[in-house]
Amino acid sequence: MNIAVLASGSGTNLQVLIEQLHEDKATDINISVVISDRKQAYALIRAKQAGIPTQIVSVKNYNNRIEFDAEIARHIECYSAELIVLAGFMKLFQPPFVRKYHNRIINIHPSLLPAFPGATAVADTLAKGVKVTGVTVHYVDEGVDTGPIIAQTSIPVYDTDDEESLHKRIQIEEHKLYPKVIKWYAQGKIKVEERKVITDSSETL
């Protein structure tokens, strides 16, 4: 199965997907392209080091977000990607793009959704003083982190945590959960019934 990975930053989740999926031929999962909206994103270097094609699509080069989305879609089709994997991609897609790739876009988020959606999830978690947070992999819909939840892993929040320490522990769980969910998708083990996601797998999280 070909997947397209979209990233805007350092690409730590991308690196895990390269090592655990792309380079493991037993998975039959191929990262066919890495797309970024930022030419300086280190994720692009990670991809090139692994021999994966890259594309840069900068929003400033397009008249509107519909055209921006359309260019990303063009690359997705060009590289025959069956699944779109967001790995720190910091742009929101417009409704036509989301509808075009319905239940074919997944994202990973550093909280137990629906709690703390958006770009400041870790800071919001600490500000509210909650005792448990975690990681969510979900389908992307037309809202902000509101799509059907595929899988979650919880982690404790310690009194001594700051954003850096909590984010580091969250990343450890992200790196375990994301490859696992993508494998399930490739194996046809994920089904969606309205907003409920059913995972046909005996593998534990």
Z-matrix of the N, CA and C atoms (Angstrom, degrees):
N
C 1 1.449
C 2 1.521 1 109.79
N 3 1.314 2 116.22 1 129.83
C 4 1.460 3 120.96 2 175.87
C 5 1.525 4 110.01 3 -85.85
N 6 1.331 5 116.07 4 136.03
C 7 1.452 6 120.22 5 174.53
C 8 1.524 7 109.20 6 -126.79
N 9 1.330 8 116.08 7 149.15
C 10 1.457 9 122.41 8 172.03
C 11 1.518 10 107.29 9 -107.16
N 12 1.326 11 116.32 10 129.74
C 13 1.465 12 121.20 11 177.70
C 14 1.526 13 108.16 12 -106.93
N 15 1.327 14 115.67 13 128.41
C 16 1.457 15 121.71 14 178.79
C 17 1.517 16 108.89 15 -110.29
N 18 1.328 17 116.63 16 127.06
C 19 1.465 18 121.26 17 -175.36
C 20 1.517 19 110.18 18 -143.34
N 21 1.334 20 115.32 19 147.38
C 22 1.467 21 120.77 20 178.78
C 23 1.520 22 113.32 21 -115.17
N 24 1.335 23 117.40 22 -11.77
C 25 1.457 24 119.12 23 -171.03
C 26 1.510 25 114.41 24 -127.74
N 27 1.333 26 114.99 25 -133.49
C 28 1.469 27 120.61 26 -171.39
C 29 1.524 28 113.53 27 -73.79
N 30 1.323 29 116.97 28 -24.93
C 31 1.460 30 119.55 29 174.30
C 32 1.515 31 115.14 30 80.30
N 33 1.335 32 117.96 31 34.41
C 34 1.464 33 118.80 32 179.00
C 35 1.526 34 111.16 33 -66.99
N 36 1.330 35 117.55 34 -39.92
C 37 1.463 36 119.09 35 176.10
C 38 1.526 37 110.91 36 -67.59
N 39 1.318 38 116.85 37 -37.36
C 40 1.469 39 120.02 38 176.07
C 41 1.518 40 110.58 39 -58.31
N 42 1.328 41 117.60 40 -43.96
C 43 1.462 42 120.68 41 -179.09
C 44 1.527 43 111.24 42 -58.81
N 45 1.317 44 116.16 43 -41.78
C 46 1.466 45 120.39 44 178.12
C 47 1.531 46 110.32 45 -63.59
N 48 1.332 47 116.72 46 -41.56
C 49 1.471 48 119.64 47 179.97
C 50 1.522 49 111.03 48 -66.57
N 51 1.319 50 116.70 49 -35.22
C 52 1.466 51 120.18 50 176.37
C 53 1.526 52 109.81 51 -62.99
N 54 1.320 53 116.39 52 -47.58
C 55 1.461 54 120.65 53 -174.43
C 56 1.526 55 112.53 54 -73.15
N 57 1.323 56 117.20 55 -40.25
C 58 1.462 57 120.13 56 -173.03
C 59 1.532 58 113.66 57 -92.08
N 60 1.308 59 117.51 58 -20.37
C 61 1.462 60 120.15 59 -177.93
C 62 1.527 61 112.07 60 -119.01
N 63 1.306 62 116.96 61 -61.85
C 64 1.474 63 121.60 62 -173.72
C 65 1.525 64 112.23 63 -60.48
N 66 1.323 65 116.98 64 -42.84
C 67 1.465 66 120.58 65 -176.56
C 68 1.522 67 112.94 66 -88.50
N 69 1.317 68 117.32 67 -6.30
C 70 1.462 69 121.86 68 176.86
C 71 1.530 70 107.99 69 -99.32
N 72 1.308 71 116.41 70 98.08
C 73 1.464 72 120.37 71 -173.99
C 74 1.525 73 112.39 72 -65.89
N 75 1.323 74 117.18 73 -15.46
C 76 1.463 75 119.88 74 178.28
C 77 1.518 76 111.75 75 -68.49
N 78 1.338 77 117.28 76 -19.60
C 79 1.463 78 119.74 77 -177.57
C 80 1.526 79 112.68 78 -83.38
N 81 1.330 80 117.88 79 -20.99
C 82 1.469 81 122.19 80 -176.27
C 83 1.534 82 110.99 81 59.13
N 84 1.333 83 116.40 82 31.47
C 85 1.461 84 121.78 83 177.24
C 86 1.525 85 107.95 84 -115.80
N 87 1.314 86 115.55 85 126.38
C 88 1.457 87 122.08 86 -176.32
C 89 1.523 88 109.47 87 -121.51
N 90 1.329 89 117.02 88 124.10
C 91 1.460 90 120.26 89 171.73
C 92 1.532 91 106.52 90 -79.45
N 93 1.301 92 115.93 91 102.50
C 94 1.469 93 119.64 92 -173.19
C 95 1.518 94 112.17 93 -81.67
N 96 1.340 95 118.07 94 -22.68
C 97 1.462 96 120.91 95 178.26
C 98 1.527 97 109.32 96 -161.83
N 99 1.318 98 115.80 97 147.24
C 100 1.461 99 122.68 98 169.72
C 101 1.526 100 107.29 99 -115.12
N 102 1.313 101 116.18 100 125.41
C 103 1.463 102 122.44 101 -177.39
C 104 1.519 103 108.70 102 -115.60
N 105 1.327 104 116.08 103 134.95
C 106 1.460 105 120.42 104 176.98
C 107 1.523 106 110.16 105 -133.69
N 108 1.329 107 115.12 106 150.13
C 109 1.463 108 120.67 107 174.78
C 110 1.529 109 111.06 108 -92.48
N 111 1.327 110 117.10 109 -0.25
C 112 1.463 111 121.86 110 -179.03
C 113 1.528 112 109.80 111 -128.97
N 114 1.330 113 116.08 112 119.23
C 115 1.466 114 119.72 113 -175.68
C 116 1.524 115 112.31 114 -67.15
N 117 1.346 116 117.24 115 -20.96
C 118 1.462 117 120.40 116 -179.96
C 119 1.524 118 113.15 117 -91.52
N 120 1.309 119 118.16 118 3.68
C 121 1.466 120 121.22 119 -178.33
C 122 1.529 121 110.15 120 -62.61
N 123 1.319 122 116.49 121 128.94
C 124 1.459 123 120.33 122 179.92
C 125 1.529 124 111.46 123 -67.22
N 126 1.315 125 116.61 124 -20.16
C 127 1.467 126 120.22 125 175.84
C 128 1.527 127 111.16 126 -56.27
N 129 1.323 128 117.60 127 -33.26
C 130 1.468 129 121.06 128 179.71
C 131 1.529 130 110.80 129 -66.43
N 132 1.316 131 116.17 130 -37.47
C 133 1.471 132 120.20 131 177.41
C 134 1.518 133 110.36 132 -66.93
N 135 1.319 134 116.98 133 -42.37
C 136 1.471 135 120.39 134 177.21
C 137 1.524 136 110.57 135 -58.09
N 138 1.325 137 116.12 136 -43.54
C 139 1.460 138 120.13 137 -179.40
C 140 1.528 139 111.14 138 -64.45
N 141 1.317 140 116.63 139 -46.09
C 142 1.469 141 120.12 140 -178.84
C 143 1.524 142 111.21 141 -63.03
N 144 1.332 143 116.95 142 -37.16
C 145 1.463 144 120.12 143 178.17
C 146 1.524 145 111.67 144 -64.41
N 147 1.317 146 116.12 145 -26.24
C 148 1.469 147 121.01 146 178.93
C 149 1.527 148 111.97 147 -94.25
N 150 1.325 149 116.94 148 3.41
C 151 1.460 150 120.63 149 178.65
C 152 1.525 151 113.56 150 75.71
N 153 1.320 152 117.19 151 23.32
C 154 1.463 153 121.83 152 -178.58
C 155 1.524 154 109.23 153 -96.78
N 156 1.327 155 118.94 154 131.66
C 157 1.471 156 121.38 155 177.69
C 158 1.531 157 111.19 156 -58.57
N 159 1.322 158 115.88 157 146.47
C 160 1.461 159 121.27 158 179.08
C 161 1.525 160 110.48 159 -127.64
N 162 1.326 161 115.07 160 153.75
C 163 1.454 162 121.90 161 175.15
C 164 1.527 163 108.48 162 -140.07
N 165 1.315 164 116.57 163 139.63
C 166 1.457 165 122.14 164 175.31
C 167 1.522 166 108.21 165 -110.04
N 168 1.318 167 115.85 166 124.85
C 169 1.468 168 121.49 167 178.05
C 170 1.524 169 106.61 168 -126.59
N 171 1.330 170 116.88 169 101.55
C 172 1.458 171 122.31 170 -176.73
C 173 1.525 172 110.09 171 -94.53
N 174 1.318 173 115.95 172 129.60
C 175 1.454 174 120.90 173 -175.82
C 176 1.526 175 111.92 174 -61.92
N 177 1.320 176 117.76 175 -26.80
C 178 1.469 177 120.78 176 -177.47
C 179 1.534 178 112.31 177 -69.07
N 180 1.323 179 116.77 178 -14.26
C 181 1.462 180 120.22 179 -179.16
C 182 1.522 181 113.55 180 -89.03
N 183 1.317 182 116.94 181 4.84
C 184 1.471 183 120.41 182 -175.59
C 185 1.526 184 110.35 183 -127.82
N 186 1.310 185 115.21 184 151.98
C 187 1.464 186 120.99 185 -175.87
C 188 1.523 187 112.51 186 -68.54
N 189 1.323 188 115.89 187 -30.35
C 190 1.466 189 120.27 188 -178.16
C 191 1.522 190 109.38 189 -156.92
N 192 1.322 191 115.33 190 175.12
C 193 1.457 192 120.06 191 -176.25
C 194 1.519 193 112.31 192 -72.02
N 195 1.314 194 117.73 193 -25.48
C 196 1.466 195 120.17 194 176.83
C 197 1.522 196 109.75 195 -63.62
N 198 1.339 197 116.98 196 -43.69
C 199 1.460 198 120.84 197 178.83
C 200 1.532 199 110.75 198 -66.94
N 201 1.311 200 116.52 199 -38.15
C 202 1.469 201 121.43 200 177.00
C 203 1.525 202 110.17 201 -60.31
N 204 1.319 203 116.43 202 -48.29
C 205 1.463 204 120.96 203 178.84
C 206 1.520 205 111.23 204 -61.58
N 207 1.335 206 115.81 205 -39.35
C 208 1.465 207 120.36 206 -177.80
C 209 1.528 208 111.18 207 -63.73
N 210 1.335 209 116.30 208 -36.48
C 211 1.462 210 119.04 209 178.52
C 212 1.529 211 110.99 210 -68.73
N 213 1.317 212 116.45 211 -39.51
C 214 1.460 213 119.12 212 175.33
C 215 1.528 214 110.08 213 -62.49
N 216 1.317 215 116.49 214 -43.17
C 217 1.469 216 120.34 215 178.51
C 218 1.520 217 110.99 216 -60.67
N 219 1.320 218 116.60 217 -37.08
C 220 1.473 219 119.74 218 179.10
C 221 1.519 220 111.11 219 -60.82
N 222 1.325 221 116.54 220 -42.64
C 223 1.470 222 119.82 221 178.65
C 224 1.527 223 111.04 222 -68.52
N 225 1.314 224 116.80 223 -38.69
C 226 1.461 225 120.08 224 178.44
C 227 1.522 226 110.65 225 -59.29
N 228 1.333 227 115.75 226 -43.04
C 229 1.468 228 119.67 227 179.13
C 230 1.524 229 111.02 228 -70.12
N 231 1.338 230 116.51 229 -39.44
C 232 1.462 231 120.71 230 -179.17
C 233 1.516 232 111.80 231 -60.08
N 234 1.339 233 116.08 232 -36.42
C 235 1.461 234 120.87 233 -178.14
C 236 1.532 235 112.47 234 -98.56
N 237 1.324 236 116.54 235 13.45
C 238 1.475 237 123.52 236 172.98
C 239 1.528 238 112.61 237 52.88
N 240 1.329 239 116.60 238 41.68
C 241 1.465 240 120.17 239 -179.44
C 242 1.522 241 110.56 240 -78.41
N 243 1.319 242 115.71 241 129.89
C 244 1.465 243 121.54 242 179.29
C 245 1.527 244 112.44 243 -93.29
N 246 1.323 245 116.18 244 -20.59
C 247 1.459 246 121.86 245 179.94
C 248 1.524 247 108.24 246 -137.12
N 249 1.345 248 115.78 247 137.31
C 250 1.456 249 121.93 248 177.76
C 251 1.522 250 107.49 249 -105.66
N 252 1.322 251 116.08 250 120.58
C 253 1.459 252 122.23 251 -175.35
C 254 1.529 253 108.67 252 -112.37
N 255 1.322 254 116.55 253 116.77
C 256 1.455 255 120.73 254 177.46
C 257 1.519 256 109.17 255 -89.38
N 258 1.325 257 115.54 256 126.22
C 259 1.471 258 121.12 257 -177.80
C 260 1.523 259 108.39 258 -131.49
N 261 1.329 260 115.54 259 77.81
C 262 1.453 261 119.67 260 -175.95
C 263 1.516 262 112.77 261 76.78
N 264 1.322 263 117.06 262 30.09
C 265 1.470 264 121.24 263 177.35
C 266 1.525 265 107.85 264 -86.27
N 267 1.328 266 117.18 265 121.26
C 268 1.456 267 121.44 266 -166.84
C 269 1.533 268 114.31 267 -101.54
N 270 1.304 269 117.35 268 25.21
C 271 1.455 270 121.16 269 175.26
C 272 1.525 271 109.41 270 -118.20
N 273 1.343 272 115.78 271 143.25
C 274 1.458 273 120.91 272 176.69
C 275 1.525 274 109.74 273 -93.48
N 276 1.318 275 116.18 274 135.54
C 277 1.452 276 120.44 275 178.18
C 278 1.519 277 111.29 276 -82.22
N 279 1.334 278 114.66 277 150.11
C 280 1.454 279 121.10 278 177.53
C 281 1.532 280 110.11 279 -80.19
N 282 1.339 281 117.49 280 157.95
C 283 1.473 282 120.70 281 -176.25
C 284 1.523 283 115.51 282 -51.57
N 285 1.351 284 121.18 283 -41.43
C 286 1.473 285 118.62 284 -179.97
C 287 1.528 286 113.48 285 -59.20
N 288 1.336 287 117.41 286 -38.34
C 289 1.465 288 121.36 287 178.71
C 290 1.525 289 110.27 288 -66.31
N 291 1.325 290 115.98 289 -44.91
C 292 1.464 291 120.12 290 -178.70
C 293 1.523 292 110.89 291 -63.71
N 294 1.327 293 116.27 292 -39.78
C 295 1.471 294 119.46 293 178.36
C 296 1.529 295 111.25 294 -67.49
N 297 1.316 296 116.44 295 -38.32
C 298 1.469 297 120.81 296 179.82
C 299 1.525 298 111.27 297 -60.53
N 300 1.331 299 116.27 298 -38.73
C 301 1.461 300 121.20 299 -177.23
C 302 1.532 301 110.75 300 -112.56
N 303 1.297 302 115.96 301 43.02
C 304 1.465 303 122.03 302 -178.96
C 305 1.530 304 111.25 303 -54.97
N 306 1.326 305 115.79 304 125.55
C 307 1.464 306 123.36 305 -179.12
C 308 1.531 307 112.83 306 58.33
N 309 1.334 308 115.11 307 27.31
C 310 1.471 309 120.01 308 174.13
C 311 1.527 310 110.91 309 -125.52
N 312 1.333 311 116.64 310 9.97
C 313 1.465 312 121.95 311 176.47
C 314 1.520 313 107.69 312 -121.95
N 315 1.339 314 116.82 313 125.95
C 316 1.460 315 119.51 314 176.70
C 317 1.525 316 109.71 315 -124.26
N 318 1.323 317 114.52 316 153.72
C 319 1.460 318 121.60 317 -178.93
C 320 1.519 319 109.14 318 -137.42
N 321 1.324 320 115.91 319 156.79
C 322 1.457 321 121.17 320 174.36
C 323 1.521 322 108.05 321 -118.45
N 324 1.332 323 115.50 322 136.96
C 325 1.463 324 120.56 323 -172.46
C 326 1.530 325 110.20 324 -132.50
N 327 1.347 326 117.35 325 139.32
C 328 1.474 327 120.41 326 -175.16
C 329 1.531 328 114.94 327 -86.22
N 330 1.319 329 116.11 328 53.21
C 331 1.467 330 121.28 329 170.73
C 332 1.517 331 107.78 330 -162.02
N 333 1.309 332 115.46 331 173.10
C 334 1.462 333 120.13 332 174.23
C 335 1.530 334 108.05 333 -91.30
N 336 1.316 335 115.16 334 86.50
C 337 1.468 336 119.05 335 179.32
C 338 1.522 337 109.96 336 -56.88
N 339 1.339 338 117.68 337 147.13
C 340 1.464 339 127.34 338 12.49
C 341 1.520 340 115.61 339 -83.13
N 342 1.318 341 118.95 340 6.58
C 343 1.463 342 120.09 341 177.10
C 344 1.527 343 110.56 342 -73.60
N 345 1.298 344 116.31 343 137.17
C 346 1.458 345 124.98 344 171.37
C 347 1.536 346 114.20 345 57.20
N 348 1.329 347 117.72 346 59.41
C 349 1.459 348 120.03 347 172.11
C 350 1.531 349 110.30 348 -73.01
N 351 1.325 350 116.16 349 171.27
C 352 1.458 351 120.62 350 175.20
C 353 1.512 352 114.45 351 92.62
N 354 1.339 353 114.56 352 -177.13
C 355 1.461 354 121.34 353 -169.71
C 356 1.523 355 114.16 354 -80.03
N 357 1.334 356 118.26 355 -10.76
C 358 1.473 357 120.35 356 -176.54
C 359 1.526 358 111.59 357 -114.20
N 360 1.325 359 116.74 358 36.00
C 361 1.464 360 121.18 359 -172.69
C 362 1.523 361 112.80 360 -59.39
N 363 1.310 362 117.69 361 -43.46
C 364 1.473 363 119.99 362 -176.53
C 365 1.523 364 110.55 363 -67.43
N 366 1.318 365 116.84 364 -44.46
C 367 1.469 366 120.53 365 177.54
C 368 1.524 367 111.13 366 -62.81
N 369 1.328 368 115.89 367 -40.93
C 370 1.466 369 119.74 368 179.94
C 371 1.530 370 111.15 369 -65.28
N 372 1.326 371 116.19 370 -37.64
C 373 1.461 372 121.29 371 177.94
C 374 1.525 373 110.78 372 -59.13
N 375 1.328 374 115.70 373 -47.83
C 376 1.464 375 120.15 374 -179.47
C 377 1.522 376 111.14 375 -67.70
N 378 1.314 377 116.95 376 -38.38
C 379 1.463 378 120.32 377 -178.16
C 380 1.525 379 112.06 378 -64.28
N 381 1.330 380 116.30 379 -32.12
C 382 1.465 381 120.19 380 -179.47
C 383 1.526 382 113.00 381 -84.72
N 384 1.318 383 116.65 382 -12.04
C 385 1.455 384 119.61 383 176.68
C 386 1.516 385 114.82 384 71.62
N 387 1.334 386 117.77 385 25.98
C 388 1.458 387 119.50 386 179.45
C 389 1.531 388 109.97 387 -71.03
N 390 1.309 389 116.17 388 156.45
C 391 1.459 390 121.64 389 -175.77
C 392 1.528 391 113.72 390 -98.01
N 393 1.338 392 115.91 391 -15.68
C 394 1.467 393 120.55 392 -179.75
C 395 1.520 394 108.69 393 -136.34
N 396 1.323 395 116.68 394 133.43
C 397 1.460 396 122.22 395 172.48
C 398 1.521 397 107.22 396 -133.19
N 399 1.315 398 118.07 397 -157.40
C 400 1.458 399 118.04 398 179.67
C 401 1.505 400 112.78 399 167.46
N 402 1.322 401 114.22 400 -151.99
C 403 1.462 402 123.03 401 -175.24
C 404 1.525 403 108.25 402 -131.83
N 405 1.323 404 115.64 403 140.43
C 406 1.470 405 121.01 404 177.31
C 407 1.519 406 109.88 405 -128.37
N 408 1.318 407 116.78 406 132.53
C 409 1.463 408 121.91 407 166.97
C 410 1.519 409 106.43 408 -106.37
N 411 1.339 410 115.67 409 128.31
C 412 1.456 411 119.36 410 -174.87
C 413 1.525 412 111.08 411 -143.25
N 414 1.309 413 115.36 412 158.12
C 415 1.455 414 120.14 413 170.51
C 416 1.523 415 109.14 414 -72.04
N 417 1.309 416 116.45 415 151.13
C 418 1.459 417 121.48 416 177.80
C 419 1.522 418 109.12 417 -93.51
N 420 1.332 419 115.33 418 127.92
C 421 1.456 420 120.04 419 173.25
C 422 1.525 421 108.11 420 -118.35
N 423 1.312 422 117.88 421 -158.22
C 424 1.457 423 120.92 422 -173.67
C 425 1.525 424 113.43 423 -83.02
N 426 1.327 425 118.21 424 -3.84
C 427 1.457 426 121.25 425 178.24
C 428 1.517 427 111.88 426 -99.67
N 429 1.330 428 115.51 427 -172.38
C 430 1.471 429 121.87 428 178.33
C 431 1.524 430 108.85 429 -97.35
N 432 1.329 431 116.25 430 103.38
C 433 1.470 432 122.50 431 179.10
C 434 1.531 433 111.60 432 58.72
N 435 1.324 434 116.48 433 39.25
C 436 1.468 435 121.18 434 -177.12
C 437 1.525 436 113.30 435 -113.08
N 438 1.331 437 117.98 436 1.82
C 439 1.456 438 120.50 437 -176.52
C 440 1.513 439 112.99 438 -72.16
N 441 1.334 440 116.64 439 165.53
C 442 1.466 441 121.63 440 -179.49
C 443 1.530 442 112.48 441 -53.93
N 444 1.325 443 115.74 442 135.02
C 445 1.463 444 121.99 443 -176.80
C 446 1.524 445 110.01 444 -83.69
N 447 1.331 446 115.41 445 127.69
C 448 1.466 447 121.47 446 -179.59
C 449 1.528 448 110.56 447 -92.09
N 450 1.331 449 116.52 448 -48.36
C 451 1.469 450 120.23 449 -176.68
C 452 1.518 451 109.65 450 -157.03
N 453 1.325 452 115.04 451 151.98
C 454 1.457 453 121.15 452 178.67
C 455 1.527 454 110.78 453 -141.17
N 456 1.329 455 115.17 454 150.17
C 457 1.453 456 122.41 455 172.54
C 458 1.519 457 107.70 456 -131.94
N 459 1.326 458 116.86 457 134.16
C 460 1.459 459 120.21 458 -178.49
C 461 1.528 460 111.03 459 -100.70
N 462 1.332 461 115.21 460 151.41
C 463 1.463 462 121.25 461 174.62
C 464 1.536 463 108.04 462 -140.84
N 465 1.328 464 118.12 463 150.67
C 466 1.468 465 120.20 464 179.36
C 467 1.519 466 111.27 465 -75.38
N 468 1.312 467 114.96 466 152.13
C 469 1.460 468 121.52 467 171.32
C 470 1.532 469 107.15 468 -106.16
N 471 1.324 470 116.75 469 122.32
C 472 1.452 471 121.25 470 -177.17
C 473 1.532 472 111.05 471 -92.10
N 474 1.318 473 115.89 472 152.66
C 475 1.460 474 120.80 473 179.14
C 476 1.529 475 111.66 474 -60.71
N 477 1.308 476 116.44 475 -26.08
C 478 1.469 477 121.05 476 -177.78
C 479 1.527 478 112.80 477 -88.47
N 480 1.327 479 117.97 478 -2.71
C 481 1.458 480 121.10 479 -176.24
C 482 1.520 481 112.65 480 -67.18
N 483 1.328 482 115.18 481 141.88
C 484 1.457 483 121.97 482 162.73
C 485 1.529 484 106.45 483 -120.01
N 486 1.324 485 117.55 484 -177.96
C 487 1.466 486 119.62 485 -176.18
C 488 1.522 487 111.92 486 -59.03
N 489 1.329 488 116.64 487 -40.81
C 490 1.463 489 119.47 488 -177.32
C 491 1.518 490 111.95 489 -65.43
N 492 1.322 491 117.16 490 -47.83
C 493 1.468 492 119.87 491 -176.60
C 494 1.523 493 111.19 492 -67.60
N 495 1.332 494 116.89 493 -40.37
C 496 1.458 495 119.61 494 -179.97
C 497 1.520 496 110.68 495 -68.57
N 498 1.312 497 116.87 496 -40.92
C 499 1.466 498 119.94 497 179.88
C 500 1.524 499 111.21 498 -63.61
N 501 1.317 500 116.86 499 -37.21
C 502 1.470 501 119.80 500 178.92
C 503 1.531 502 110.96 501 -62.92
N 504 1.326 503 117.48 502 -42.47
C 505 1.466 504 120.25 503 179.76
C 506 1.527 505 111.03 504 -70.39
N 507 1.313 506 116.62 505 -34.49
C 508 1.461 507 119.99 506 175.90
C 509 1.530 508 110.06 507 -63.86
N 510 1.325 509 116.63 508 -42.93
C 511 1.468 510 120.15 509 -179.35
C 512 1.526 511 111.99 510 -60.36
N 513 1.323 512 116.70 511 -37.18
C 514 1.469 513 119.71 512 177.96
C 515 1.525 514 110.12 513 -57.23
N 516 1.330 515 116.76 514 -42.94
C 517 1.466 516 120.73 515 179.60
C 518 1.523 517 111.87 516 -73.16
N 519 1.332 518 116.90 517 -35.00
C 520 1.465 519 120.13 518 175.62
C 521 1.524 520 110.86 519 -57.74
N 522 1.318 521 115.24 520 -42.69
C 523 1.463 522 120.50 521 -176.21
C 524 1.531 523 112.55 522 -69.99
N 525 1.309 524 116.85 523 -19.25
C 526 1.460 525 120.76 524 174.22
C 527 1.529 526 111.36 525 -86.18
N 528 1.336 527 115.86 526 -42.16
C 529 1.459 528 120.87 527 -169.52
C 530 1.528 529 113.33 528 -79.16
N 531 1.328 530 117.56 529 -42.26
C 532 1.468 531 119.73 530 -172.78
C 533 1.534 532 112.73 531 -62.13
N 534 1.335 533 119.49 532 -49.71
C 535 1.469 534 118.34 533 178.63
C 536 1.525 535 112.43 534 -60.08
N 537 1.326 536 116.18 535 -36.11
C 538 1.457 537 120.09 536 -179.02
C 539 1.532 538 111.18 537 -63.44
N 540 1.326 539 115.85 538 -45.26
C 541 1.466 540 119.99 539 -179.55
C 542 1.529 541 110.93 540 -65.26
N 543 1.324 542 117.19 541 -40.32
C 544 1.469 543 120.00 542 179.56
C 545 1.528 544 110.46 543 -64.60
N 546 1.318 545 117.51 544 -37.42
C 547 1.467 546 120.58 545 175.15
C 548 1.526 547 110.22 546 -61.68
N 549 1.332 548 117.06 547 -44.26
C 550 1.467 549 120.38 548 178.26
C 551 1.525 550 110.66 549 -58.69
N 552 1.315 551 116.22 550 -43.36
C 553 1.468 552 120.39 551 -179.87
C 554 1.536 553 109.79 552 -61.39
N 555 1.323 554 116.29 553 -47.30
C 556 1.463 555 120.74 554 -178.69
C 557 1.522 556 111.73 555 -61.93
N 558 1.330 557 116.69 556 -30.83
C 559 1.461 558 122.01 557 -179.32
C 560 1.527 559 112.76 558 -86.73
N 561 1.331 560 116.50 559 1.64
C 562 1.463 561 120.57 560 -179.92
C 563 1.513 562 113.91 561 70.61
N 564 1.332 563 116.48 562 28.44
C 565 1.467 564 120.43 563 -175.94
C 566 1.528 565 113.82 564 -96.88
N 567 1.337 566 116.82 565 4.71
C 568 1.457 567 120.35 566 -179.39
C 569 1.521 568 109.43 567 -116.21
N 570 1.323 569 115.65 568 124.63
C 571 1.460 570 121.24 569 178.45
C 572 1.529 571 109.05 570 -126.83
N 573 1.340 572 115.75 571 146.72
C 574 1.455 573 120.96 572 -179.30
C 575 1.519 574 109.42 573 -118.02
N 576 1.324 575 115.91 574 125.04
C 577 1.463 576 122.17 575 174.92
C 578 1.516 577 107.39 576 -118.62
N 579 1.337 578 116.11 577 100.71
C 580 1.460 579 123.11 578 -171.31
C 581 1.527 580 108.01 579 57.99
N 582 1.331 581 118.97 580 -112.91
C 583 1.468 582 119.20 581 179.58
C 584 1.528 583 112.44 582 -102.33
N 585 1.306 584 117.16 583 0.82
C 586 1.454 585 120.32 584 -178.89
C 587 1.531 586 109.93 585 -94.05
N 588 1.325 587 115.40 586 128.41
C 589 1.465 588 121.06 587 178.63
C 590 1.516 589 108.87 588 -103.23
N 591 1.326 590 116.06 589 125.40
C 592 1.451 591 122.19 590 179.82
C 593 1.513 592 109.06 591 -109.01
N 594 1.316 593 116.42 592 125.01
C 595 1.458 594 121.51 593 -179.22
C 596 1.518 595 109.77 594 -106.91
N 597 1.315 596 115.75 595 115.19
C 598 1.463 597 121.38 596 -179.43
C 599 1.523 598 108.84 597 -90.44
N 600 1.331 599 115.27 598 72.52
C 601 1.455 600 119.80 599 -179.66
C 602 1.518 601 110.03 600 -147.61
N 603 1.315 602 115.66 601 136.90
C 604 1.463 603 120.47 602 176.67
C 605 1.504 604 111.50 603 -86.30
N 606 1.337 605 116.47 604 -6.10
C 607 1.471 606 121.24 605 -178.94
C 608 1.513 607 109.52 606 -71.28
N 609 1.296 608 117.64 607 129.72
C 610 1.458 609 121.34 608 -178.33
C 611 1.528 610 110.48 609 -85.13
N 612 1.333 611 114.39 610 158.42
C 613 1.456 612 119.31 611 177.21
C 614 1.524 613 110.61 612 -83.45
